[in-house]
Amino acid sequence: MVKKKAAETDASAEEKIKEAARKVFMMKGYAATRTRDIAEEAGLNLALLNYYFRSKEKLFEIVMMEKVEKLFGIIAPVINDASTTLEQKIEQVAINYMDMLSVNPDLPLFVMSEIRNNPDRFVSKIQAGKLIQESYLVKQLKEKRPDVNPLHFIVSLLGMILFPFIARPVLQAAANISSKGFQAMMEERKAYIPRWVKAILKAR
């Protein structure tokens, strides 16, 4: 019973620290965050944080990989599904991403910024090359449009999905739309993006 309570306490403390780290890293970024900031956010002392995670770098890598997986992991099951057509994959990627980003609107900017600051640490773990070169989506694209470079296609598709969330403050200010209006616009894009991409695939 004592061991069980100790394990539960450890799990609770670790989760408090990770949740605090998620919040502080998202708000300040890696460089501006101190371990003391995370400990204070978690309501724990600094020695306890160091006991569980040893360093800010170790804790950041855990949190960052969670964010990377959330941003990029959503695409792998869709584009590697052998049972769907290219058009169905495009639609599913657009819908799944827009739904996820509507709940996590700050995620793309945070992940892209941190990957740019330290690309060697994270790029290999994403396995972007494998996703681009070996997926069923790319195979189907090459069959349908052998004249189209798959990298151009994927960059264009993800750009149409991710850019509005990265540029959200500017877009809302420029178009004078509320958060509710922006969300309605993103719902519209779930239908528009597949149509636009299909039109591109048909164009010669």
N, C-alpha and C positions, 0 to 999 in steps of 0.2 A: 504493500500500500504506500509506504514511504517513497519507494523508487518510482511508483506510478505518479505520485504527486510532484516529485522532483522533475520527472520527464515532462509533465504538463506545464510546470513552471518554466522550464527551459524553452519549450515550444512557444509559450505565450510571450516570453521576453524576446525571443528571436523574431517573432511575427511583429511585435510592437516596433522593434528596431527597423525591420524591413519596411513596414508601412510608413514610418517616419522618414526613412531614407528616400522612399519613392516620392513623398511629398516635397522634401527639401531639394533633392536633386532636380526634380521637374521645375521647381521654382527658381533655383539659383544656378543650376548646372554644376558640373563636377568641380571646375576650378575654384568657384566661389564658395563652395560648401566646405565647412569644417566638421570634423567628427563631433565636436562639441554642439554644433547646431542640431545634428541628428539626435544626439543623446537628450538634449533639452526638449526637442519635439516629441520624443518617445516618453519623456518623463522618467528617464533612467539616468544613472550616473555614468560618466565617461568610462570608468574602469570596467563596468559591466558590458558596455558596447565593445570595448577592445577584447574582452574575454570571449565573446561570441564570434566576432568577425575579424579581429586582429588589426585591420587597417581600413581606411576609407576606400582605398583602391579595391580591396577584396569585396567590400559591400557594394561598391558602385558596379563592379562587374556582374554581380548577381542580379541587381536591380536592372541594369542596362540590358542584360540578355533576356530578361522577362519582357522588356519593352520591345526589343528587336524581334523576339518571337511573336509578340502580339501584332506588330506591324507587318512582318514578312511571312510569318507562319500561316497566315490565313490564305495565302495564294497557292501554296504547294499542293494541298489536296485537290484544289479545283483544276489546276493546269495539268496535273498528272492523272486525271480521271480518264481512263480509256473508254468509258461508256458514253461520254458526252461529245457533241459536235464542237467545232471551233466557235461557232456562234453562241452556243449554250455556255461555253466556258467564259466568253467575254461578258455575257450577261451576269453570270454568277460572280465573277470577279468584281464587277461594278457594284452589284447589290451588296455583297458581303463586306466589301471595303467601306462603302458609304455608310452602312449600318454601324460598323465598328468605329469608324472615325466620328460619327455623330455622337457617340458616347465618350470618345477619347479625342477630342478635337486638337489638343495640344501635343499629341503623340508624334506626328510626323516631324514637326520642327525640332522637337527635343532629340529624337533619334538621329535625324540627319545631321544636326549640329554636332552631336557628340561623336558620331562616326567620322565626320570630317576632321574633328580634332584629333582623333586617334584611330585612323582607318585600319592599321595593321592588327589591332586587337580584336576587331569585330567582323571585318569583311569576310575572312576565311570561315568564320562560324556561320555566317548567313548562307554560304554555299550558293551565292548568286549565279556563279558560272554554271553550276550544274542545273539550276532551275532554268536558265536561259537556253542552254545547249541541249539538254536531254529530255525536256518535258514533252508530253503529248501535244500540248498546245503548239509548240514550235514545230513539231513533226507535221501537224495538220496545216499550219500556216505555210510551211514549205511546199506542201502538196497543192494548196489552193493558190498561193501567190509566191512562186519560186523567185520572182524578181524583187521581193520585199525583204530587206535585211531584218531578221527577227529582233535584233536589238533596237532598231528604230521603232518597231511595232510595240514592243513592251514598254519602252521609255515613253512613247506617246500615250499609251493606255494608262499607265500609272500616273503620268503627268496630269492627265485630264481628271483623274480621281483625287490625287494628293494636293495639287496646287491650290485649289480653293480653300483648303483647311490651313495651309501654310500662310496664305495671304489673307486670311479671314479679316483681320482688323482693317486692312487697307480696303478690301472689297466692301465691307459694311459701311465704312466712312464714305467711300467714293460714290456708292450707290444709295447712300442714306437709307439702309435697311436695318431692321432690328435683328436680334438673335433669332426670334421666331421666323422672321422673313428669310434669314439665311438658311435656317433649317428646312423651310419649305422649298427653297431653291435647290438644296442638296437632294431632297426627295425627287424633284423633277429630273435632276441629273442621272438618277438611277435608271430612268427610261431613256434619256437622251444619249448617254454615252454609248450604249450598245448600238443605237441607230447610227451614230456618227462613225463608229468603227466599222460597222458593216458597209457603210457607204464608201469608206476608204478602201476596203478590201475589194469592192466591186469596180472602183475607178481604175482606169488604165491610162 
